[in-house]
Amino acid sequence: MTKVKTAMLITLLILSTAFIELKITKDSSEQMLEITSKTERSAKDRSDNTKQLCMEMKDTWQKYKSKLGFFMTHSEIDQIDISIENINRYCDQGNYAEVYVECGELKNRTAALGDGEKISFYNLF
């Protein structure tokens, strides 16, 4: 009976960890997609608040990056880091066309980050 309880406890722990990881990934993906879309629109319009949005994007990513590092491949995290740094550099230079392009790439990476962790038949096999 003790072995059954231990096995159930371990299974519960694994499942709860998986759902926590899924929630963190989903939340971070949605937040990053939202701020990246705002930044992309702002860069397209050459708006004055583009720099502020770039900093907000960087701050939002830093908030989630450490949590995602526990269960994500670091190459994905590094690619998002590089995109955000490129966006901030282009924004500082006033190169809004490049900010717009890099935001599109970042949106693709961020969407893939969330989609890769969703529970689906494709992801299981």
N, C-alpha and C positions, 0 to 999 in steps of 0.2 A: 504494500500500500504506500509506503514511503517513496518508493521509486516512481510510482504513478504521480504522486503529488509533486515530486521534484521535476518530472518531465513536463507536467502541466504548467508549473511555474516558469520553467525555462521557455516553453512555447509562448506563454503569455508575455514574457519579457521580450522575446524576439519580435512578436507581432506588434507590441506597443512601440518598440524602437523603430520598426519599419514605418508605422503610421506617423510617428513624430518626424522622422526624416522626410516623409512624403509631404507633410504639412509645411515644414520649413522650406523645402524646395519649391513648393507651389507658391507660398507667400512671397518668397524672394523673387521668383520668376515674374509673378504678377506685378510686384512693386517696381522692379527694374524695367519691365516692358512699359509700364505707365510713365515713368519719368523719362525713359528714352524716347517715347513717342512725343512727349511734350518738348523735349530738347530738339528733336528732329524738326518738329513744326516751327519752333522758334528760330532754328538755324535757317530753315527754308525762307522764312520771312525776314531774316536778318534783324531780328528783334534785339532790343537792348538787354533783355533779361536772359539771354542765352548763356552768358557766363555764370549767372546765378544758378541756372538749371544744371549746368555742367558740374558745378561744385556740389549741388544737391544730389546729383547722380553718384558722384564719387563717395559722398558721405553715406548714402543708402547702401551702396555696394560694400563699403567697409563694415557696415553693421552686420551684413549677412555672410560676408566672406569667411570669417572665422568659424561660424557655425557649419557652413557647407564644407569646409575643409576636413571635417571629421569623416564624411561619408562619400564625398565626390572625388573623382579623379582630379588630380591637381593640374593636369594639362588643360582641362576645361576651364578651371578657375583662372589659370594663367592667361589663357586667351581672352577672357573677359577683362582681366586686369589690363592687358595690353591695349585692348580697344578703348577702355575708359581713359587710360593715360594718353592715347592718341587724340581722343576727343578733347580732353583738357588742353593738350598742347596746341591743337588747331584752333581752339577757342581763344586761347591767349594770343595767338598770332592774328586773330581776326579772320581766319580762313573758314568762313561759314559753309562754303560748298563742301569742303572736306569733312566738316563736322556732320553735315547732313548725310554724306556717304557712309561715314564710320558709324553713325547711329543706326543706319539700316543694317549694317553688318552685326552690330551689337544686339539688335532686336532678334536677328536670326539665331545668334548664339544663345541668347537668354531664353528664347522660346524652346530651343532644342534642349536646354538644361532642364526645363520643366517637363517637356514631353518625354524625355528619356527616363524619367523617374515615375511616370504614371503607370498604374497597374493596368496592363492590357495583355491580350493573348500574344501579341507580337513581342512584347518585352520579356515574356516568360520563356519563349523558345527561340 
